[in-house]
């Protein structure tokens, strides 16, 4: 092979290597510059934790309904609660569409857990549970306490809309939470509106 061509080839490869290294370094710098702020991380972590906390109540709801033979899906009551919660969220400055989608996701996720458990208990011929939680006295107060906390976190999360670093942090944190949750599919539902922002 012609030495000039060989030398040019080596120079080309070397130049390509420099370009590649430069792009990698530039990508690293951009990634570093786009890290989510501490405030964004705190907001995302808090919101995901609250969503998980709400979902953790679903098995108690399932037990209460199993014993009382109450239906899992009650569309009329759900619509009333959703309307009230969305109005509360709007009053606190949360976007109507985001609030509606988010809380609908919470209802759907809870129902997914309940259905999963009821199907399991039907297969196992599960008898009524001893001393199950009471929907009115035990469960609803917990949900009523969590709702304003979720609204506040949703409002804070909304302020980071459009920030790619915050959204990336949400995606990573949500993926970890889903992977480690007993009810992974339900948690995926509960977080879906946030991940679509």
C-alpha positions as CSV (number, residue, x, y, z in Angstrom):
1,X,0.0,0.0,0.0
2,X,1.1,3.5,-0.8
3,X,2.8,5.0,2.3
4,X,1.1,8.3,1.7
5,X,-2.3,6.6,1.7
6,X,-1.5,4.6,4.7
7,X,-0.3,7.7,6.6
8,X,-3.5,9.5,5.6
9,X,-5.6,6.6,6.7
10,X,-3.9,6.6,10.1
11,X,-4.3,10.3,10.4
12,X,-8.0,10.0,9.5
13,X,-8.5,7.3,12.2
14,X,-6.6,9.4,14.7
15,X,-8.7,12.4,13.8
16,X,-11.9,10.3,14.1
17,X,-10.7,9.2,17.5
18,X,-10.2,12.8,18.6
19,X,-13.7,13.7,17.3
20,X,-15.2,10.7,19.2
21,X,-13.4,11.6,22.4
22,X,-14.5,15.2,22.0
23,X,-18.1,14.2,21.5
24,X,-18.0,11.9,24.6
25,X,-16.5,14.7,26.7
26,X,-19.0,17.2,25.4
27,X,-21.8,14.8,26.2
28,X,-20.5,14.3,29.7
29,X,-20.3,18.0,30.2
30,X,-23.8,18.5,28.9
31,X,-25.1,15.7,31.1
32,X,-23.4,17.1,34.1
33,X,-24.9,20.6,33.3
34,X,-28.4,19.1,33.0
35,X,-28.5,17.3,36.3
36,X,-31.8,17.9,38.2
37,X,-31.6,20.5,40.9
38,X,-31.9,19.4,44.6
39,X,-35.3,21.0,44.7
40,X,-36.5,19.0,41.7
41,X,-35.1,15.7,43.1
42,X,-36.7,16.4,46.5
43,X,-40.1,17.1,44.8
44,X,-39.9,14.0,42.6
45,X,-38.8,11.7,45.5
46,X,-41.6,13.0,47.7
47,X,-44.3,12.6,45.1
48,X,-43.3,9.1,44.2
49,X,-43.1,8.1,47.9
50,X,-46.6,9.5,48.4
51,X,-47.9,7.6,45.4
52,X,-46.4,4.4,46.8
53,X,-47.9,5.2,50.2
54,X,-51.4,5.6,48.7
55,X,-51.0,2.4,46.7
56,X,-50.0,0.5,49.8
57,X,-53.5,1.1,51.2
58,X,-55.1,-0.8,48.3
59,X,-54.7,-4.3,49.9
60,X,-56.6,-3.0,53.0
61,X,-59.3,-1.8,50.7
62,X,-59.4,-5.2,49.0
63,X,-59.7,-6.9,52.3
64,X,-62.6,-4.7,53.4
65,X,-64.4,-5.2,50.2
66,X,-63.8,-8.9,50.2
67,X,-65.5,-9.3,53.5
68,X,-68.4,-7.0,52.7
69,X,-68.7,-8.3,49.1
70,X,-68.8,-4.6,47.9
71,X,-67.9,-4.1,44.3
72,X,-64.4,-2.9,43.4
73,X,-65.6,-0.6,40.7
74,X,-68.2,2.0,41.7
75,X,-68.2,4.5,38.8
76,X,-70.7,7.0,40.2
77,X,-68.9,7.4,43.5
78,X,-65.5,7.5,41.8
79,X,-66.7,10.3,39.5
80,X,-67.9,12.3,42.5
81,X,-64.6,11.9,44.3
82,X,-62.6,12.7,41.2
83,X,-64.6,15.9,40.6
84,X,-64.1,17.1,44.2
85,X,-60.3,16.3,44.2
86,X,-59.7,17.9,40.9
87,X,-61.5,21.0,42.0
88,X,-59.3,21.1,45.2
89,X,-56.2,20.7,43.1
90,X,-57.2,23.5,40.7
91,X,-57.8,25.7,43.7
92,X,-54.2,25.1,44.7
93,X,-53.0,26.0,41.3
94,X,-52.6,22.5,39.7
95,X,-53.5,22.3,36.0
96,X,-56.9,20.7,35.5
97,X,-55.8,18.1,32.9
98,X,-52.8,17.1,35.0
99,X,-54.9,16.8,38.2
100,X,-57.6,14.8,36.5
101,X,-55.2,12.4,34.8
102,X,-53.1,12.0,37.9
103,X,-55.9,11.2,40.3
104,X,-57.7,9.0,37.8
105,X,-54.4,7.0,37.6
106,X,-54.4,6.7,41.4
107,X,-57.9,5.2,41.4
108,X,-57.1,2.9,38.5
109,X,-53.9,1.7,40.2
110,X,-55.8,0.9,43.4
111,X,-58.4,-1.0,41.6
112,X,-55.8,-3.0,39.8
113,X,-54.3,-4.2,43.1
114,X,-57.8,-4.9,44.5
115,X,-58.7,-7.0,41.4
116,X,-55.4,-8.9,41.5
117,X,-55.9,-9.8,45.2
118,X,-59.6,-10.7,44.7
119,X,-58.7,-13.0,41.8
120,X,-56.0,-14.6,44.0
121,X,-58.3,-15.1,46.9
122,X,-61.0,-16.6,44.7
123,X,-58.6,-19.2,43.5
124,X,-57.5,-19.9,47.1
125,X,-61.2,-20.0,48.4
126,X,-60.2,-17.4,50.9
127,X,-62.7,-17.1,53.8
128,X,-63.6,-13.7,55.2
129,X,-60.7,-12.1,57.0
130,X,-60.7,-11.7,60.8
131,X,-60.9,-8.0,61.9
132,X,-60.4,-6.4,58.4
133,X,-59.8,-2.7,58.2
134,X,-63.0,-0.6,58.1
135,X,-63.4,1.5,55.0
136,X,-65.0,4.4,56.7
137,X,-63.1,4.5,60.0
138,X,-59.6,3.2,59.0
139,X,-59.0,3.6,55.3
140,X,-60.8,6.8,54.2
141,X,-59.1,8.9,56.9
142,X,-55.7,7.8,55.5
143,X,-56.7,8.7,52.0
144,X,-58.1,12.0,53.1
145,X,-54.8,12.8,54.8
146,X,-52.8,11.9,51.7
147,X,-54.9,13.7,49.1
148,X,-53.8,17.3,50.1
149,X,-50.2,16.1,50.4
150,X,-50.4,14.7,46.8
151,X,-52.0,17.9,45.6
152,X,-49.2,20.0,47.1
153,X,-46.5,17.7,45.6
154,X,-48.2,17.8,42.3
155,X,-48.3,21.6,42.3
156,X,-44.5,21.6,43.1
157,X,-43.8,19.0,40.4
158,X,-45.7,21.1,37.9
159,X,-43.2,23.9,38.3
160,X,-40.5,21.7,36.7
161,X,-42.5,20.9,33.6
162,X,-40.4,21.2,30.5
163,X,-37.1,20.8,32.4
164,X,-35.4,17.8,30.7
165,X,-33.1,17.0,33.7
166,X,-36.0,16.9,36.1
167,X,-38.0,14.7,33.8
168,X,-35.1,12.4,33.3
169,X,-34.7,12.1,37.0
170,X,-38.4,11.3,37.3
171,X,-38.1,8.6,34.7
172,X,-35.1,7.0,36.4
173,X,-36.7,7.2,39.9
174,X,-40.0,5.9,38.7
175,X,-38.4,2.9,36.9
176,X,-36.5,2.0,40.2
177,X,-39.7,2.3,42.2
178,X,-41.7,0.1,39.8
179,X,-38.9,-2.5,39.7
180,X,-38.9,-2.7,43.5
181,X,-42.6,-2.7,44.2
182,X,-44.7,-5.7,44.9
183,X,-47.5,-4.3,42.7
184,X,-45.3,-3.2,39.8
185,X,-48.0,-3.0,37.2
186,X,-50.3,-1.0,39.4
187,X,-47.5,1.5,40.3
188,X,-46.7,1.9,36.6
189,X,-50.3,2.9,36.2
190,X,-50.2,5.3,39.1
191,X,-47.1,7.1,37.7
192,X,-48.1,7.1,34.1
193,X,-49.5,10.6,33.8
194,X,-46.4,12.1,35.4
195,X,-44.1,10.2,33.0
196,X,-46.1,11.5,30.0
197,X,-45.6,15.1,31.0
